[in-house]
Amino acid sequence: TLVGNISDTNQLFSFNVALTVYDTKLAANSSMDILAELELQLTPMILDLTVGMRAETLLSKEGREALKLRIKNMLNETLAKWGHDPFVRSVDITSFIVT
């Protein structure tokens, strides 16, 4: 679960990220192992993408769609930079809550 502050408010948001990988079962398992190994490094990078986002953006369908695309692109660019094939095909934001 990712948790952060909404810009210019005293509100917090939290959400989970689900990733889709289309590949053979063996390759997909390997990809998921890579993500598990890199999770601690990738989590703050995902949170950095939310910095400066306003509540209206985070709460809108269009805003969350844009964030999902930014997360997917960042993950694939980072994987490539770290010597892995980019394998994230889509990102879903689940359990999105603003308090």
C-alpha positions in Angstrom: 0.0 0.0 0.0 1.3 3.4 -1.0 0.4 6.4 1.2 1.1 10.0 0.7 -0.1 13.6 1.2 -2.3 15.4 -1.3 -0.7 18.7 -2.4 -1.9 21.8 -0.6 -4.3 19.9 1.7 -4.1 18.0 5.0 -5.6 15.0 3.2 -3.9 11.7 2.7 -4.3 9.2 -0.1 -3.5 5.5 -0.2 -3.6 3.0 -3.0 -2.3 -0.4 -4.2 -0.7 -1.0 -7.5 -1.4 -4.2 -9.5 0.8 -4.9 -12.5 0.0 -6.9 -15.6 2.7 -9.0 -17.3 1.9 -10.9 -20.5 4.3 -13.7 -21.1 4.8 -17.4 -20.7 4.2 -18.7 -17.2 8.0 -19.2 -16.6 8.9 -15.8 -17.9 6.1 -14.1 -16.0 7.2 -15.8 -12.8 10.7 -14.5 -13.4 9.4 -11.0 -14.0 7.4 -11.1 -10.8 10.5 -12.2 -8.9 12.4 -9.3 -10.3 9.7 -6.9 -9.2 9.7 -8.4 -5.7 13.4 -7.9 -5.4 13.2 -4.3 -6.6 10.0 -3.4 -4.7 11.8 -1.4 -2.0 13.6 0.7 -4.6 10.5 1.1 -6.9 8.0 2.1 -4.2 9.4 5.6 -3.5 9.8 6.2 -7.2 6.1 5.5 -7.6 5.2 7.9 -4.8 7.4 10.6 -6.4 5.1 10.5 -9.4 2.2 11.6 -7.1 4.1 14.7 -5.7 2.2 17.8 -6.6 -0.9 16.1 -7.7 -4.0 17.9 -6.6 -7.1 16.1 -5.0 -9.2 16.9 -8.1 -6.7 15.1 -10.3 -6.3 12.1 -8.0 -10.0 11.7 -7.6 -10.8 11.9 -11.3 -10.9 8.9 -13.6 -8.7 10.8 -16.1 -6.2 11.7 -13.4 -5.8 8.2 -12.2 -5.5 6.9 -15.8 -2.7 9.4 -16.4 -1.0 8.3 -13.2 -1.3 4.6 -14.2 0.4 5.4 -17.5 3.2 7.4 -15.8 3.8 4.5 -13.3 3.9 2.0 -16.2 6.3 4.1 -18.2 8.6 4.8 -15.2 8.7 1.1 -14.2 9.7 0.0 -17.7 12.2 2.8 -18.1 13.7 1.9 -14.8 13.8 -1.8 -15.5 15.6 -1.1 -18.8 18.1 1.3 -17.1 18.8 -1.5 -14.5 19.5 -4.1 -17.2 16.1 -5.8 -17.4 13.7 -6.1 -20.3 10.8 -3.8 -19.8 7.9 -6.2 -19.2 5.1 -4.2 -17.4 2.1 -4.2 -19.8 -0.4 -2.3 -17.7 -0.9 -0.9 -14.3 -4.1 -0.8 -12.2 -4.7 1.3 -9.1 -6.7 -0.6 -6.6 -8.2 0.3 -3.2 -7.8 4.0 -3.8 -8.8 6.0 -0.7 -8.6 9.7 0.3 -9.0 10.6 3.9 
